[in-house]
Amino acid sequence: MRFGLTLLLLLLACASCSPVAQGTERPGDATSLYALERHAEAVVALESRFLSLIDAAPGEERFYLYWTYNHLTGSWFHVDYLEELLELSCDAPPHSDEESMRAALRGQAEFVRWELGNALEDLEDTMPEFLPPNHLRINEALRSLLSEIRTTVDRLWADQCADVPCVASH
C-alpha cells in the first residue's frame, strides 16, 4: 500500500513538471498529412515523366505537354501550401490562436478544392482529339492523381468543418 501511494505521488510530481504538448491534432489530421505526403511522392514521379516527354516532343506536342504540366505544378503549389498550413495547425503552441490557423486551413482547403476542380475540367475540356499513346497515358495519370488529391482535400475540408460548420462556395 505504501509503495502504491509513493508511486502515485511520484507520478503526480513528475506530471506537473512535464511540458505541455504542442498544438492540437484533430481527428483526420494524421491521415490527411500521410495522404498528402504520399501524393507528393506521386507528383515528383509524374513530374519526372512529364519533363522527359517534354524534352522528346516536337513543337505542337511540346506546347500541349507544357500546358498540361502547368496544371500539375500550379495545382500542386496550392496543395503543398495546404499541407504546410495543416502542419502548422498541428504544431501550434497552446497559447497561439489555433482557431485562426484552422480558419486559414479551412479557407485554403476550400480554395484547393476549387482549383483542383478547375484543373480537372480544363484537362478534360481541352484535350486534343488525337494524342500519342504516351501523352494519353500521362494525361490520364495526371487526371487520376488530381482526382485522388481532390478526394484527400475534400476529406480534410470535411474534417476541419466537423467542429465549425462550413459552407462550400464552389
LODREN-952513 format. One line per 5 residues: number of its first residue (from 1); for each residue x, y, z of N, C-alpha, C, CB. Coordinates in steps of 0.2 Angstrom, whole numbers, plus 5000, padded with zeros to 4 digits. Glycine has a CB too. Example, Ala and Ser with C-alpha at 12.3 -4.5 7.8 and 13.67 -1.06 7.14 Angstrom:
BEGIN
1) 5066,4972,5039,5062,4978,5039,5066,4984,5039,5057,4978,5045 | 5064,4989,5035,5068,4995,5036,5064,5000,5039,5070,4997,5029 $
! end
This chain:
BEGIN
1) 5004,4994,5000,5000,5000,5000,5004,5006,5000,4995,5000,5006 | 5009,5006,5004,5014,5012,5005,5018,5013,4998,5019,5011,5011 | 5020,5008,4995,5023,5008,4989,5018,5011,4983,5026,5001,4986 | 5012,5009,4983,5007,5012,4979,5006,5019,4980,5001,5008,4979 | 5006,5022,4986,5005,5029,4987,5011,5033,4985,5003,5030,4995 $
6) 5017,5030,4987,5023,5033,4985,5023,5034,4977,5029,5030,4988 | 5022,5029,4974,5022,5029,4966,5017,5034,4964,5020,5022,4964 | 5011,5034,4966,5006,5039,4964,5008,5046,4965,4999,5038,4968 | 5011,5048,4971,5014,5054,4972,5020,5056,4968,5016,5055,4980 | 5024,5051,4966,5029,5052,4962,5027,5054,4955,5034,5046,4962 $
11) 5022,5050,4953,5019,5051,4946,5016,5058,4946,5013,5046,4944 | 5012,5060,4951,5009,5067,4951,5014,5072,4951,5005,5068,4957 | 5020,5072,4954,5025,5076,4954,5028,5077,4948,5030,5075,4960 | 5029,5071,4944,5033,5071,4938,5028,5074,4933,5035,5064,4936 | 5021,5073,4933,5017,5075,4928,5016,5083,4928,5010,5072,4930 $
16) 5017,5086,4934,5017,5093,4935,5023,5097,4932,5016,5095,4942 | 5028,5093,4931,5034,5096,4928,5035,5094,4921,5040,5093,4932 | 5031,5090,4918,5032,5088,4911,5029,5094,4906,5028,5082,4909 | 5032,5095,4901,5030,5100,4896,5023,5099,4893,5035,5101,4890 | 5019,5104,4892,5013,5103,4889,5014,5102,4881,5008,5110,4890 $
21) 5010,5097,4879,5010,5095,4872,5009,5101,4867,5005,5090,4870 | 5012,5102,4862,5011,5107,4857,5006,5106,4852,5018,5109,4853 | 5001,5111,4851,4996,5110,4846,4991,5105,4848,4999,5108,4839 | 4986,5105,4843,4980,5101,4844,4979,5097,4838,4974,5104,4847 | 4981,5090,4838,4979,5086,4832,4972,5084,4832,4985,5081,4831 $
26) 4969,5086,4827,4962,5084,4827,4961,5077,4823,4957,5089,4824 | 4955,5074,4824,4954,5068,4820,4955,5069,4813,4947,5065,4822 | 4958,5065,4810,4959,5065,4802,4966,5069,4800,4953,5069,4799 | 4969,5073,4805,4975,5077,4803,4980,5072,4801,4977,5081,4809 | 4982,5067,4805,4987,5062,4803,4986,5059,4797,4988,5057,4809 $
31) 4980,5057,4796,4978,5053,4790,4979,5058,4784,4971,5051,4790 | 4977,5064,4784,4977,5069,4779,4985,5071,4777,4974,5076,4781 | 4989,5071,4783,4996,5073,4782,4999,5067,4778,4999,5074,4788 | 4998,5061,4780,5000,5055,4777,4998,5055,4770,4998,5048,4781 | 4992,5056,4768,4990,5056,4761,4993,5061,4757,4982,5056,4761 $
36) 4994,5067,4760,4997,5072,4756,5004,5071,4755,4996,5079,4760 | 5008,5068,4759,5015,5066,4758,5015,5060,4753,5018,5063,4765 | 5010,5056,4753,5010,5050,4748,5009,5054,4741,5005,5045,4750 | 5004,5058,4741,5003,5062,4734,5009,5066,4732,4997,5067,4735 | 5013,5069,4737,5019,5072,4735,5024,5068,4731,5022,5075,4741 $
41) 5025,5062,4734,5029,5057,4730,5027,5055,4723,5030,5050,4734 | 5020,5055,4722,5017,5053,4716,5018,5059,4711,5010,5051,4716 | 5018,5065,4714,5018,5071,4710,5026,5072,4707,5017,5078,4714 | 5030,5070,4711,5038,5070,4709,5039,5065,4704,5042,5069,4715 | 5036,5059,4704,5037,5054,4699,5033,5056,4693,5034,5047,4701 $
46) 5027,5059,4693,5024,5061,4687,5027,5067,4684,5017,5063,4689 | 5030,5072,4688,5034,5077,4685,5040,5075,4681,5036,5082,4691 | 5043,5070,4684,5049,5067,4680,5047,5064,4673,5052,5062,4684 | 5041,5061,4673,5039,5058,4667,5037,5064,4662,5033,5054,4668 | 5034,5069,4665,5032,5075,4660,5038,5078,4657,5028,5080,4665 $
51) 5043,5079,4661,5049,5083,4659,5053,5079,4654,5054,5084,4665 | 5053,5072,4654,5056,5068,4649,5052,5068,4643,5057,5061,4652 | 5045,5068,4643,5041,5068,4637,5042,5075,4634,5034,5067,4639 | 5042,5080,4638,5043,5087,4635,5049,5087,4631,5042,5092,4641 | 5055,5085,4634,5061,5085,4631,5061,5082,4624,5067,5082,4635 $
56) 5057,5076,4623,5057,5072,4617,5052,5074,4612,5057,5065,4619 | 5047,5079,4614,5042,5080,4610,5043,5086,4605,5036,5082,4614 | 5040,5085,4599,5041,5090,4594,5036,5096,4596,5039,5088,4587 | 5037,5102,4592,5034,5108,4594,5027,5108,4597,5034,5112,4588 | 5022,5106,4593,5015,5107,4595,5013,5102,4601,5010,5106,4589 $
61) 5016,5096,4601,5015,5092,4606,5018,5094,4612,5018,5085,4604 | 5024,5098,4611,5028,5101,4617,5024,5106,4621,5035,5104,4615 | 5020,5110,4616,5016,5115,4619,5011,5112,4624,5013,5120,4614 | 5007,5107,4621,5002,5104,4625,5005,5101,4631,4998,5098,4620 | 5010,5098,4631,5013,5094,4637,5015,5100,4642,5019,5090,4635 $
66) 5018,5105,4640,5019,5111,4644,5013,5113,4648,5023,5116,4641 | 5008,5114,4644,5001,5117,4646,4999,5112,4651,4996,5118,4640 | 4999,5105,4650,4996,5100,4655,5001,5100,4661,4996,5093,4651 | 5007,5100,4660,5012,5100,4666,5011,5106,4670,5019,5101,4663 | 5009,5112,4667,5007,5118,4671,5001,5117,4676,5006,5124,4666 $
71) 4997,5113,4674,4991,5111,4678,4993,5107,4684,4985,5107,4674 | 4998,5103,4683,5001,5099,4689,5005,5103,4693,5006,5093,4686 | 5009,5107,4691,5013,5111,4695,5009,5117,4699,5019,5114,4692 | 5004,5120,4695,5000,5125,4698,4996,5123,4703,4996,5129,4693 | 4993,5117,4702,4988,5114,4707,4992,5112,4713,4984,5108,4704 $
76) 4998,5109,4712,5002,5106,4717,5004,5111,4722,5008,5102,4715 | 5006,5117,4719,5008,5123,4723,5003,5124,4729,5010,5129,4719 | 4997,5124,4727,4992,5126,4732,4991,5120,4737,4985,5128,4728 | 4991,5114,4734,4991,5108,4739,4997,5108,4744,4991,5102,4735 | 5002,5110,4741,5008,5110,4746,5008,5115,4751,5015,5111,4742 $
81) 5005,5121,4750,5004,5126,4755,4998,5124,4760,5001,5133,4751 | 4993,5120,4757,4988,5117,4762,4991,5112,4767,4983,5114,4758 | 4996,5108,4764,5000,5104,4769,5004,5108,4774,5004,5099,4765 | 5007,5113,4772,5011,5117,4777,5006,5120,4782,5014,5123,4773 | 5000,5122,4780,4995,5125,4785,4993,5120,4790,4989,5128,4781 $
86) 4992,5114,4787,4990,5108,4792,4995,5107,4797,4988,5102,4787 | 5001,5106,4794,5007,5105,4799,5007,5111,4804,5014,5104,4795 | 5007,5117,4802,5007,5122,4807,5001,5122,4812,5007,5129,4803 | 4996,5120,4810,4990,5120,4814,4991,5114,4819,4983,5118,4810 | 4994,5109,4817,4995,5103,4822,5001,5105,4827,4997,5097,4818 $
91) 5005,5109,4825,5011,5111,4829,5011,5117,4833,5017,5111,4825 | 5005,5121,4832,5004,5127,4835,5005,5127,4843,4997,5130,4833 | 5009,5132,4846,5009,5132,4853,5002,5133,4856,5014,5137,4855 | 5002,5130,4862,4995,5130,4865,4992,5137,4867,4995,5127,4872 | 4997,5142,4867,4994,5149,4868,4993,5153,4862,4999,5153,4873 $
96) 4994,5150,4856,4993,5154,4850,4986,5154,4848,4998,5151,4844 | 4984,5157,4843,4977,5157,4841,4976,5152,4836,4976,5164,4838 | 4975,5146,4838,4975,5140,4834,4968,5140,4830,4974,5133,4838 | 4963,5143,4832,4957,5144,4828,4958,5148,4822,4951,5147,4833 | 4962,5153,4822,4963,5157,4816,4967,5153,4811,4967,5164,4818 $
101) 4972,5149,4814,4976,5145,4809,4971,5140,4806,4981,5141,4813 | 4967,5137,4810,4962,5132,4807,4957,5135,4802,4958,5129,4813 | 4955,5142,4803,4951,5145,4799,4955,5146,4792,4949,5152,4802 | 4961,5148,4793,4966,5149,4786,4966,5142,4783,4973,5151,4788 | 4967,5137,4787,4967,5130,4784,4961,5128,4780,4968,5125,4789 $
106) 4955,5130,4783,4948,5128,4780,4948,5132,4774,4943,5130,4785 | 4950,5139,4774,4949,5143,4768,4954,5140,4762,4951,5150,4770 | 4960,5138,4764,4964,5136,4759,4962,5129,4756,4972,5135,4762 | 4959,5125,4760,4956,5118,4758,4951,5120,4753,4954,5114,4764 | 4946,5125,4755,4941,5126,4750,4944,5129,4744,4936,5131,4753 $
111) 4949,5133,4744,4952,5135,4738,4955,5130,4734,4957,5141,4739 | 4958,5125,4737,4962,5120,4733,4956,5115,4730,4966,5116,4738 | 4951,5114,4734,4945,5110,4731,4943,5113,4724,4939,5109,4736 | 4942,5120,4724,4940,5124,4718,4946,5123,4713,4939,5131,4720 | 4952,5124,4715,4957,5124,4710,4958,5117,4707,4964,5126,4714 $
116) 4958,5112,4710,4958,5105,4708,4952,5104,4703,4958,5100,4713 | 4946,5106,4705,4941,5105,4701,4941,5109,4694,4934,5108,4704 | 4944,5115,4694,4945,5118,4688,4951,5115,4684,4947,5126,4689 | 4956,5113,4687,4961,5109,4683,4959,5103,4680,4967,5108,4688 | 4955,5099,4683,4952,5093,4680,4947,5095,4674,4948,5089,4685 $
121) 4943,5100,4675,4939,5102,4670,4943,5104,4664,4934,5108,4672 | 4948,5108,4665,4952,5111,4659,4955,5105,4656,4958,5115,4662 | 4958,5100,4659,4961,5094,4656,4956,5090,4652,4964,5090,4661 | 4950,5090,4654,4945,5086,4650,4943,5090,4644,4940,5084,4655 | 4941,5096,4645,4938,5100,4640,4943,5102,4635,4935,5106,4643 $
126) 4949,5103,4636,4954,5105,4631,4959,5100,4628,4958,5111,4633 | 4957,5093,4630,4962,5088,4627,4961,5087,4620,4960,5081,4631 | 4967,5088,4616,4966,5087,4609,4963,5080,4607,4973,5088,4605 | 4960,5080,4601,4957,5074,4599,4962,5068,4598,4953,5075,4592 | 4967,5069,4595,4972,5064,4594,4979,5066,4598,4974,5063,4586 $
131) 4980,5061,4602,4986,5062,4606,4990,5055,4605,4985,5063,4614 | 4997,5056,4605,5001,5049,4605,4999,5046,4612,5008,5051,4605 | 5000,5039,4611,4999,5035,4617,5002,5037,4624,5000,5028,4616 | 5009,5039,4623,5012,5041,4629,5009,5047,4632,5019,5043,4627 | 5006,5052,4628,5003,5058,4631,4996,5056,4634,5002,5063,4625 $
136) 4993,5051,4630,4986,5049,4633,4987,5046,4640,4983,5044,4629 | 4992,5042,4641,4994,5039,4647,4996,5044,4653,4999,5034,4647 | 5000,5049,4651,5002,5054,4656,4996,5059,4658,5008,5058,4654 | 4992,5060,4653,4986,5064,4654,4981,5061,4659,4982,5066,4647 | 4980,5054,4657,4976,5050,4662,4979,5050,4669,4975,5043,4659 $
141) 4985,5049,4669,4989,5048,4676,4988,5055,4680,4996,5047,4675 | 4989,5060,4676,4988,5067,4679,4981,5068,4682,4990,5073,4675 | 4976,5066,4678,4969,5067,4680,4967,5062,4686,4964,5066,4674 | 4970,5056,4685,4969,5052,4691,4972,5054,4697,4972,5045,4689 | 4978,5057,4697,4981,5059,4703,4978,5066,4706,4989,5061,4701 $
146) 4976,5070,4701,4972,5076,4704,4966,5074,4707,4971,5081,4698 | 4962,5069,4704,4956,5067,4707,4957,5064,4714,4953,5061,4703 | 4963,5060,4715,4964,5057,4721,4966,5063,4726,4970,5052,4721 | 4970,5067,4724,4971,5073,4729,4965,5077,4730,4976,5078,4725 | 4961,5078,4726,4954,5081,4727,4950,5077,4732,4950,5082,4721 $
151) 4950,5071,4732,4947,5067,4737,4950,5068,4744,4947,5059,4735 | 4956,5068,4744,4960,5069,4751,4958,5076,4753,4968,5068,4750 | 4958,5081,4749,4957,5088,4751,4950,5088,4753,4958,5093,4746 | 4945,5085,4750,4938,5085,4752,4937,5082,4759,4934,5081,4747 | 4941,5077,4760,4940,5074,4767,4943,5078,4772,4944,5067,4767 $
156) 4949,5081,4771,4952,5086,4775,4948,5092,4777,4959,5089,4772 | 4945,5095,4771,4940,5100,4772,4934,5098,4777,4937,5103,4766 | 4931,5092,4775,4926,5090,4779,4928,5089,4787,4923,5083,4777 | 4934,5086,4788,4936,5085,4795,4937,5092,4798,4943,5082,4795 | 4939,5097,4795,4940,5104,4798,4934,5107,4799,4945,5108,4793 $
161) 4928,5105,4795,4922,5108,4796,4917,5104,4801,4918,5109,4789 | 4920,5099,4804,4916,5095,4809,4914,5099,4815,4920,5089,4811 | 4919,5103,4817,4918,5107,4823,4915,5114,4822,4924,5108,4827 | 4917,5117,4816,4915,5123,4814,4911,5122,4807,4921,5128,4813 | 4904,5123,4807,4901,5122,4801,4904,5127,4795,4893,5124,4801 $
166) 4905,5123,4789,4907,5127,4783,4902,5126,4778,4914,5124,4781 | 4902,5131,4774,4898,5131,4768,4902,5132,4762,4893,5137,4768 | 4902,5127,4757,4906,5127,4751,4903,5132,4747,4905,5120,4748 | 4907,5136,4744,4905,5142,4740,4907,5140,4732,4908,5148,4741 | 4910,5134,4731,4912,5132,4725,4910,5125,4723,4920,5133,4723 $
! end
